[in-house]
Amino acid sequence: MIRIVFWQERGGSLTGFTVTGHAGYRPKGEDIVCAAVSALAQTAVFSLKDHLEEEPGVSIREGFLECRLPASLNPADQEKARVILKTIELGLKAIASDYRQYVALEYKNI
């Protein structure tokens, strides 16, 4: 199962996400659920790196991707990051809804 954790501040603003595991929907190389989650997560990372003055903290290894925003973002970058993270949230929520037995999504406060 893929586990997705969205990290958020007490007010609800997203500050990053962690994706762990494998869906197990199909064999490796044929798993559309893993591919979809991976594509969205990596696109969010690329977008944050491209649009923010200060890059997010990113860790990637087999079955694991974590992306955390720096605490020192300026207000303009905070807004850009908010839009990017809300977009990935929408996409991952849709996948989790359609493939509940393969993807779990949760929120944790930092």
N, C-alpha and C positions, 0 to 999 in steps of 0.2 A: 504494500500500500504506500502511496505517496502521502506524506504529511506536510501540510503547508501551515506555517505560523506567520501571521502578520503581527509585527511589533507596533505598538501604538503608545502615544503619550496619554496621560490621564484624560485629556480633553478629547481624545479620539483620533488625533492626527497620526497617520501612519508614518513610522520612522524606518521601516525596512521589512524584510521578509526572510524566512528560511524555508527551503524546500528540501526534504529528505526522503529517501527510499525510492522504490520502483513500483510501478502500478501492478505489474503482473497480469495485465490485460491480454497480452500476446507475448510470444517469445521476443527476446532482445532483437532489435532491428526491425520488428514488425509492430511494435507497441505504439499505437496512435495516441493513447492517453499520455504515456511518458513523453512522447515527442511533442504533444501540444503544450504540456506543462513546461517542459524544458524550453521550448521556443518562446513562450511568453516571459518566463523568468529571465532568460538571457537577453531578450529584447529590452526588457525594463532596465537591466544593468547597463546595456549599451547606451540606451537613451539617457539615463542618469549621468553616465560618464561624459556623454557628448554635450549635455545641456547645462550642467552645473559647473560653477567655477571651481568648487572643491569636490573631488571625486568621493563617491561612497566607499566604505570599506566592503570589500568583496572577498569571499572565500569559496573556491570551487574545487571539488574533487568528486570521484565516482559516487553517485547517489546523494550528493550534497551540494547545495548552493545557498549561500547566505549573503545578503546585501543589507548594509546598515548605513543610514545617512549620518554624516558628521553633525555633531551638535551645534557647530558654529556656522550653519548656513545663514546667509543674508536673507532678508525678507523676499526678494525677487526669486532667489533659488528655492526657498521654501515653497513658494507657490508652484514653481515648475515641478518640483519633486512631488508635491501633493497631487497634481494632475497625472503624472506618470504612474504613481503608486495606486491611485484610484482606478486608473485604466487597467493595470494588471489585476487588481482586485476583482474588477468586474469580469474579466476573462476567466480567471481562476475559479471564481464563484460559479460561473456557468458550467465549467468542466466538472467541478465537484458535485454540482446538482445533477448533471447527466450521468455521472459515473461514481455514484456514492460508495459503492463497494471497493473502489480503487483509489479514491482521493478523499482525504479528510482535511478540512480547513478550520483553523481556530485563530483566536486573537489573544494576545497577551500584552499586558501593560509593562512598560519598562520602568 
